Amino acid sequence: MTQSGGQHSTPTDLDMTVDEEIARVEFGRPHVVILGAGASLAAFPDGDGTGRRLPVMSNFAEILGLEPQLDALGLDHRTRNFEDVLSDLVDSGANSDRVAAIEARIHDYFFAMRLPTEPTLYDYLVLSLRDKDVIATFNWDPLLFAACARAHQAGIVPPRILHLHGSVAVGWCHAHRTAGSSLATCSRCQKRFEPVPLLYPVRRKNYSAHPYLSSAWSELSNALKNAWILTVFGYSAPSSDVDAVAMLTEAWGPATSRELEETEIIDIRAESELRQTWSPFIHTHHYRVERDFFQSWLAHHPRRSCEAMWAQLMECRIVSKNSLPRVDSYGDLVDSIRPLLAGELKAR
């Protein structure tokens, strides 16, 4: 690990050194991270390992090549958000075959995505959290799932991943109520997992339509109730997700009851706008806004974000940064967190 600032040449009792942070592994409450499309775009600005671009709703039809189909339907999609266009199409009740074709195109586009060989921002995110922590994502792509698989292959247990709108990477066994790779089989019945349906960007989503989705939201609700830090990364809380935001708000509870917890927002939008959007999750000054993941609390205190935040807020310590280094190979990234992994092993 590399140290960047905050370390005094003559530490006092108020200083929490990097070595002390590495040794502290006592915090059991989770760090919960919620990902939106902006996180995928930040992680893969030049596309995935095959060059496929990650879309957001403003360029969704263009990137996925849906413009001819929408033009054939006479829909104004160039000046409108794709969520609104698809919602209107579905609400009309007509052209069900065209809607099915659009949905199939969406699924196939994301299913073909692959993780690059070099470390990605998703790899940094996964390795910066422990198995007590949770990443809940609204994104359909398989890249976060692949980053977790890569961590597993390196012998590291990743955080719990919840796909709130489904994912092309996730399958489900109805008989044994268990999830896994959409390409794998259930370990109990040896039958191939059935694909988890994607919740497409329409105004009325049925979050209880599939047991995996219902389970994911239930797990997120429990995690949010117990969370010590909440990070919202690239999620704009769009109008088509009003029900989702309501469920998140209910799980978090009144901001007045979260006077000790911290909320961090990673987003390129103005702080004033973000402060207003996420006000139900913010108690007074207990929030921070960063435009870049590598400037976030999570990146500066990987795998010890909750311990470091507790030391700073509750113990009034001066906490040194133990920032993730920028490296070119996944092996080097894993090597950089080995002192933290050793600290976790020693604490067992």
N, C-alpha and C positions, 0 to 999 in steps of 0.2 A: 504494500500500500504506500501511497505517497502522501506526505503531510503538506498542507498548504495554509499557512497562517494560523493565528490564534495561539500558538505555543510560545510561552514566555521563556526567556533564557534562564530565569531563576523562578521556577514554579513555586506557587504558594499553595496553601490548603484549598484555596478557591479554584485553582486550576485543575481541570480534569484532563490528564494527558492522553495521548493516543493509546499508550499501553494500558492505561486504566479502562479506557472505553472498550478495548478489545476483550479485556477480562470480565467485563460486566455483561452477563447473559441472563439476568434474573427476571426481566420484564415479560410477563405472560400475556398481557393484553395485545391485541393485534394492531398492526399498521394496515389500514385498508386503502387500497388504491383503486380509483374508478377511472377507466379509460374510455375515451371517445375517439371519433375519427381523427381528430387533430393529433392524437398520440401516434396513430399509425403513420400519418403523414410526416410527423417529425422523425419517426424511426426509420422511414424508408423514403426520403425525399427524392431519391433517384429511381425509385421502384424496388421491387423485390429482387431475388436472385436471378430471375428470368427477365427482368426489365419491365415487368408489369407495374404500372403506376397504381398507387393507392388513391382512390377517389374520395372526395367529400361531396356533400349533397349539391353544392353549386356547380360542380363539373362532372357529376355522376354519369349523366346520359352520354356526354361526350367521350369520357374515358372508356366506358363499357360498350361503346358503339351502339347505343340504343336510339340514337337520333332518327334513323330511318323509320323505325317502328313507331315512334311517337309522332313523326311527321305524317305517316300514313293514317294515323288516328285523328289527325287535325288538331293535335294538342300544342298549345303554346308552352314549350319547355325551355326556350332560350332566355326568357326573362323571368322565369319562375324557378323556385327551388324544386328539386326532383321529388322531395317528400310530398309537396302539395300536388304535383302533377299526378303521381301514382295514387295518392289518396283520392283525388277527384275521379280517377279512372275506376278504382275499386268501388267507390261509393255509388257510381252510376249503375252498377250491376250489369252492365253490358260488356261485350268484348272479353268474356272470361278466357277465351282461348288466347287472346293477345296478352292478357295479364299473365297467364301461365307461361307463355313464351318469354316474357320479360323476366319473370322470376327464375326461369331455367337458365337464362343467359347470366343473370346475377350469380347464381350458384356456381355455374361452370367457370366463370371468370375468377372467382375467389378460390375455387378448388384447385386451380392450376398454379397457384402461387407457391413459391418455394423460398425458404430462408437462405440468405447469402452465406457463404462460408466464413466470411470475416465477422467479427462480433458486431452486433447491431444494438441499437438503443434498447430493444426488447431484452437482449441478453443482459445488459447492464441492469435493467429493471428487475428481472427475475433473480439475478444473483445478489442484488442489494437487499432482498427480503428473505425471511426465514419461513419455515413451514408453519409457524403460528400465524403468519400474515396472509392477506387475501388480496388478489387482484380480480376485480369485477370489470368485465369489458362488454361494451355494446357492439364491438366489431365482429364481423363474420369471418374474417380472414383466418387462415391456419397458422399464422406466423408466431403468435404468442404461444400457442400450443407447441409449435416446433421448438421454440426457445426453451420451454420447460423440458421437452424431451432431450434437448442437447445438455441441459443441466443434469438430468438423470444419468445420461451416458457418462458424464464427468464425475459421477458419484455424489452429486449434491441433490438433496431433496428440495424441490422448488416450493414456492408458496401455493396456497390453494387458488385455483383459477376457476372463475365462474363466468360462463358465457350467457349474458342476460338476454341477448337476442338470438341465441343459437350460434353455431359455428359450423362451417363445412368440415372442420377437423374432428368434430365430436359425434359419437354414436351412442346408442342407448339400448340396453337389454330390458324389455318390458317384463320378462319373466322374473328377473332377479334385481330389477330396479338399480342398475349400475351403469355407469358411463365409462367410455374409453375412446380410443381412436376410432374414427369412422371406418378405418381400414382393418381393424382388428376384430377378434372374436371374444365373446364373454368367457371368462375363465371357468365358469361353473357349468354352462350348458354347451360351450364350444360353438354356439351359433354366432354368425357375424352380427355385429352391432347394427341396428337400424339408424339411418341418418337422423339427427335431431333437426326438426324444421327450423328454418330461418324466419324470424319476425321481420317482415319487410317494412319499409318506412311508410306506414299509413297511420292515420290519426287514431284509429281504434285497434289496439293490439290486445290480444288475449293472452295474458301472461300465465294463465292456468291451462292453456290448451294442450300442453305436453308436460308429462311428469318431470322431465329434466329441467325445463324452464321454471316450473313451480318450485322445484327443489333448489335451484340456483338462487332464486329470489328469497326463499326462506333462509338459506345459509347466509346470504348477504345481510338480511335483516338482523340476524343474530350477531354477525360480525360487527355491524355498525353500532349496535347497542353497546358492545363491549370495547369498541375501538378507542385507542388513546390518540392516534393521529389519523386524520383523513386527508388523502391527497386526491385531488380531482385533476386529471391530466387530459387536456384536449377534448373535454366533453362540454358541448355548448348548451345542453338542456333544451333541445329544440321543441317547438310547439307540438310536434307529433309525439313527443315523449312526455306529455303532461302527466299521464298516469304513472310513468316510471319515476318522475321527479317527486310526485306525491308519495309514492311508496318509500323512496329514499328519505324524504323528510320525516315521515312517520317513524321510520326505524331509528333515525338519528335522535329524534325527540326535540323538544323545545330548546332553542339555543341557550336560553337562560339556565337550563339544567346541565349544560356542558361548559361550565366556567373554567375548567382546567384543561380540557382537550384542545388540540391544535388542528387547524385546517390549513392545508397548503394547496394552492391553485397553480398549476403549470399551464400557461396559456399565453398566446401572443396578443390577446385583446387588452384594451385599456383596463387598468386596475379598478377604476370607478365603475365600469360596466360589470366586471367580474364580482366586485364587492356587492353590487346590487343583486346580481343573479343568484349568488350563493349565500346571501344574508341569512337564510334560515339555518345555515350550518356554521355560522360564525358568532362567537361570543366576544363582544367588544373588540379588543385588540388582538385576540388569539387567532391570528391568521397571517399568512404571508403569501405573496404572489411572485412567481418567477416566470420568466419567458423561456427558459431553457432547462431541461432536465438536469444537466450537469451543474447547474447552480442551485439545485433543490437541496432541501435538508436530507432527503433520501440518498442523494449522490455524495453528499459530504459526510454522511454517517451511515454507510451501508451496513446492513445486518444488525445495527445497533441504534437505529433511528429513535426508537421509543426510549431506550436507556439514556441516550444523549439528551433527548428532549426533557425527560424527567430531571436529569441532573441540572439542566439549565433553568427550567421553570420552578421546580420544587426545592432544589438544593442550592439554588443561586450560584451554580458553578460557572466558571469560564471554560467552555468546552472547546477543545482543539478540533480542527477539521481532520478527518481521515479519508480524504476524497478518493473516489475511484479514478484510476489513471486512464488516460486515453491510450489504447493499445491497438495493434494491428492484427493480432491473432487471438483466437478464443482461448488457447492454452495460456497465453500471457495474462488474459483477464482472470482466468481461474487461479493462476499462480498469485495474482495480486490480492486475492481474498483468503489465501491459505492461513495467514495468522488469525483471521477471524474464525475460520472453520476450526482451527486448533483450539481457540478459546472456547468455542461451543462444545467441542468434544471433551475438553477438560472439565467443563461445568456440569457434565451429565452425572 
